[in-house]
Amino acid sequence: MIDQSATLRSILNVSHAEATRRILDAVDESVWERVQIPKRLRERAARKIAATLDAFLSTSVSGLVSGALQGCRELARYADGNDHEVDEFELSIASEHEPSVDLKMNGLAPQTVTFPVAVSIQFSGATLVIRRGRLMGMRPGRCVVSGTLRCGEVELFKRAESPLKIRSAMQFGDGIPIQGSRR
């Protein structure tokens, strides 16, 4: 029931143009002076940073969920190899990342700019589909998310805790092996 196209970008509601503008504003003096980017090159540098962040912000929510469910101890009781529909499953994920961009301009030494990201996702009333000891999919009942994206210490984007629109079931490809399963 969760939109397979849901990404960190959709959680934070970040457009490329807005990201570029906010990066340029947020890092104007504190970062640009530290990385020695001349004023005439700052807008171009901000566009490059925003383009690099686009790739990171394309990280799928289903990928985050899949990673969180790897080795989930609560699933061990379903390691019997039988098929199960698990209703009313609750899942909370807190994910923090610190992607960085190395700025290289006009022969200057590369300077690293960090972009800490924190995301919280809570599912309640989810249904898990387990086949032959593998978690194959998840149909979340309710999904609530929050998150922040910073440039160093400057907050670029923030989403207060709010529902994420649910559209379709998550599929986990060949499935996530359940610890203790013999299959």
JOLINMO-V496464 format. One record per backbone hydrogen bond with DSSP energy under -0.5 kcal/mol. NH is the residue of the N-H (numbers start at 0). CO is the residue of the C=O. If there is no record, write none. Layout:
BEGIN
nh:NH co:CO
nh:NH co:CO
END
This chain:
BEGIN
nh:1 co:167
nh:2 co:164
nh:5 co:2
nh:7 co:58
nh:8 co:56
nh:10 co:6
nh:11 co:7
nh:12 co:8
nh:13 co:8
nh:14 co:12
nh:18 co:14
nh:19 co:15
nh:20 co:16
nh:21 co:17
nh:22 co:18
nh:23 co:19
nh:24 co:20
nh:25 co:21
nh:26 co:22
nh:27 co:24
nh:30 co:26
nh:31 co:26
nh:32 co:28
nh:33 co:29
nh:34 co:30
nh:35 co:32
nh:36 co:31
nh:37 co:35
nh:40 co:37
nh:41 co:37
nh:41 co:38
nh:44 co:40
nh:45 co:41
nh:46 co:42
nh:47 co:43
nh:48 co:44
nh:49 co:45
nh:50 co:46
nh:51 co:47
nh:52 co:48
nh:53 co:49
nh:54 co:50
nh:55 co:51
nh:56 co:52
nh:57 co:53
nh:57 co:54
nh:58 co:55
nh:60 co:5
nh:63 co:59
nh:64 co:60
nh:65 co:61
nh:66 co:62
nh:67 co:63
nh:68 co:64
nh:69 co:65
nh:70 co:176
nh:71 co:68
nh:74 co:71
nh:75 co:72
nh:77 co:74
nh:78 co:75
nh:80 co:77
nh:83 co:129
nh:85 co:83
nh:85 co:127
nh:86 co:84
nh:88 co:125
nh:90 co:122
nh:92 co:120
nh:94 co:92
nh:94 co:118
nh:96 co:116
nh:98 co:114
nh:100 co:112
nh:102 co:100
nh:102 co:110
nh:107 co:104
nh:110 co:102
nh:112 co:100
nh:114 co:98
nh:116 co:96
nh:117 co:147
nh:118 co:94
nh:119 co:145
nh:120 co:92
nh:121 co:143
nh:122 co:90
nh:123 co:141
nh:125 co:88
nh:126 co:138
nh:127 co:85
nh:128 co:136
nh:129 co:83
nh:129 co:127
nh:130 co:133
nh:132 co:81
nh:133 co:130
nh:134 co:175
nh:135 co:128
nh:135 co:133
nh:136 co:128
nh:137 co:169
nh:138 co:126
nh:139 co:137
nh:141 co:123
nh:143 co:121
nh:144 co:161
nh:145 co:119
nh:146 co:158
nh:147 co:117
nh:148 co:156
nh:149 co:115
nh:150 co:153
nh:151 co:113
nh:151 co:149
nh:153 co:150
nh:155 co:148
nh:156 co:148
nh:158 co:146
nh:159 co:157
nh:161 co:144
nh:163 co:142
nh:166 co:0
nh:168 co:0
nh:169 co:137
nh:171 co:135
nh:174 co:171
nh:175 co:134
nh:176 co:174
nh:177 co:132
nh:178 co:176
nh:180 co:177
nh:181 co:78
END
